[in-house]
Amino acid sequence: NTERSLNEMFLRTYGKPYLQNAEVFQGLFAELKRYYTGGNVNLEEMLNDFWMRLLERMFQLLNSQYLITEDYLECIGKYMEQLKPFGDVPKKLKSQVTRAFIAARTFVQGLMVGREVANRVSK
């Protein structure tokens, strides 16, 4: 639901520029799904990568009149912590997402164990 709502809101708000860069958000949600279904995902690294990709995309969109090299984007990434282009949002979101998804993953794993127990009992 969150993925769908975010997609709809960004589509209404940003239109074509969002559509051209939606894979950044699709990748985030794919990794979150992979995490809570038991995949080997480091939430902190994954969220850091998301913010880095988002910064790179936004920087390129806002400076489309310039030719921006990979080296330049890498340099910006190195100073992301100091520049704080998104303010404190990444830090706050990382904390909230981590807590929520640890609980979600535990819940999903519990449901899978419950299903196995129910299957064994029924046999």
N, C-alpha and C positions, 0 to 999 in steps of 0.2 A: 504493500500500500504506500509506503514511504517513497519507494522508487517511482511509482506511477504518479503520485502527487507532485513530487519534485520535478519530474519530467514535464508534467502538464503546466505547472507554474512557470518554469523556465521557458517553455515553449511560448506561452502567452506573453511573457515579459520580454524575452530576447529574440524570439523568432528564429530566423535563418542562422544567425551567428551561433545560437545554441545548438541547433541541429547539426551544424558543421563540426561541433566540438563535443557532442553528447557522449562520445565514447569514453571520455574521461570519467564521467559519472557512471556510465554503464560498467566500466571496469571496477569502480569502487564497489558497486552493489554486487557484482559477480564475486569479488573477493570476500565481501562480508558474508554472502551466502555460503561460499566455500568454507569459511571459518566455522560458522555455526552448525554446519552439517558434518563437521569433524575433520575438515581438511587441515593440512599443515601450513597455517598462515600465522605470521607474526603480526598481530594487530597494529602495534606501534610502527613497525617498518612500513606496513601497508598504508597506514594513514599518512605517514611522512611522505611516501611516494606520491600519494594522491595530491597532497597540497603542493608538492614540487611540480607535478604535471600541470596542475591548475594554474600555478603561477607562470609557468612557461607559456601556456596557451594564452592566458590573459595578457601577458607582456607582449607577446607577438601580435595579438589583436589590437591592443592599444597603441602599438608602434608599427603598424603595418607599412608605414611609409619608409621604413628602414630595413636593410638587409641584416638580419640578426643571425649570427653564427651559433653553432652548437657550443663553441668555447665560451661565447658571451653568456649564453643561457646557463652553462655550468657555473660560471663565475657568479651570476646572480643567485643561483641555488646555494652556493657556499655562504652567501651573506643573508640568506633568508631569515635566519634566527635574529640577526641584528636589524634587518630592514622591517620585519614584521608587516608584510604587505596586507595581511588579513587580520591584523590586530591580535587579540588574544583568542580569537575564534578557534584556531587549530588546537591550541592547548586545552581549552574547555571542551571542545568536541571530542578530542582524543580521550579525555577522562570519562566523559559520559558514554561514548560509544564502547569503550573498553568494558566498563561496568555492565552495560546492558547486554553486550554480546557474550561476555563470560557467562552471565545468567542464562541467556538464550541457548548457548551451546550446552550448558549443563542440563537444561530442561529438555532439549532435543535428544541428548544422549540418554536421559532418563526415560523418555518415551520409547526409544529404541530398545532399551533393556526391558521395559514393561511389556513391549510387544513380544520379545523373545520369550519371556516368562509365560505370558498368556498362551503363546503357541505351544510351548512344551507341556503346559498344564492340560491344554485341550487334547494333546496326543496321548 
